[in-house]
Amino acid sequence: MPRKIFVCGHNGMVGSAIARQLKQDANKQLITKSRTELDLLDQAAVSHFFENHKVDEVCLSAARVGGIHANSQYPAEFIYENLVVQTNVVHAAYQAGVKKLLFLGSSCIYPKHAEQPMDEAALLSGALEPTNEPYAIAKIAGIKLCESYNRQYGVDYRSVMPTNLYGPGDNFHDKNSHVIPAMMRRLHLAKAQQLPEVVIWGSGKPRREFLHVDELAQACEFVMDLEPARFNQRQSERISHINVGTGQDCTIAELAQTMQEVVGFDGQLVYDSTKPDGAPQKLLNVSKLSRLGWQASIELKEGLQQTYDWFLEHEDQLRGIR
């Protein structure tokens, strides 16, 4: 009998990658609902869904996400929507008897000046990066929500903390997207318009780690399928989250240069230091996941080329996004 897995947010970049991954296993039956079919912000609707659908597992990938600009412009929406969605889904799943759930967080949960690479134990050890603090607090609350339900109710609700993600299905909005799609689109348009230069936000000095979304999906399935004893063998009772990344980072300037090669833009890259840099470095310690048996393999340039190929294939649909 296939396990029925409800993938929340299956139309987003992360959710769609997880759905693609899970569909490869005949022993797993996906349950999906679009936002028009099920509004995860509606507590009653979410409860009704779980009451009327026999779900064995939940993958909670639905989230309000964005880059520095979006986080700065919409802090209330970022904290409110993420808190509400997480609370509604986790509580309704528990009430419906769902024993297994995977929550997707973010590496921004760790302090701005956390020791690098950032270990899972760094959570709540210092002040957060101000530019995305509301979003980070919501994600921390989601981790603690899962931990609390585990401790009080004996369920198995796990959390994975991905590093910066990119890949097919990303948001290419010119202001509200993350660094890779925003940079890729800007360089692509500059190439098409034969512009002499492209402005990159910030100094170019911060270091970031990037993971292809298809590899995150593989890691999510790997973590979800681990036997409880194996998952918990390197985790304390009070820690239910685990980092997912490549274990390697690069400067934003190095990213821009690699992106320039992939896109084929021949102009100059100009760095606008008046724009915020964010945290100086964000590199995850992925040793726990590595010891459990999973590690990333897609090199950054290869992943960027795959993403750019997808962008070109869908350029007509993305053209109107501003």
Secondary structure, 3 states (H helix, E strand, C coil): CCEEEEEECCCCHHHHHHHHHHCCCCCEEEECCCCCCCCCCCHHHHHHHHHHCCCCEEEECCCCCCCHHHHHHCHHHHHHHHHHHHHHHHHHHHHCCCCEEEEECCHHHCCCCCCCCECHHHCCCCCCCHHHHHHHHHHHHHHHHHHHHHHHHCCEEEEEEECEEECCCCCCCCCCCCHHHHHHHHHHHHHHCCCCEEEEECCCCCEECEEEHHHHHHHHHHHHHCCHHHHHCCCCCCCCEEEECCCCCEEHHHHHHHHHHHHCCCCEEEEECCCCCCCCEECECCHHHHHHCCCCCCCHHHHHHHHHHHHHHCHHHHCCCC
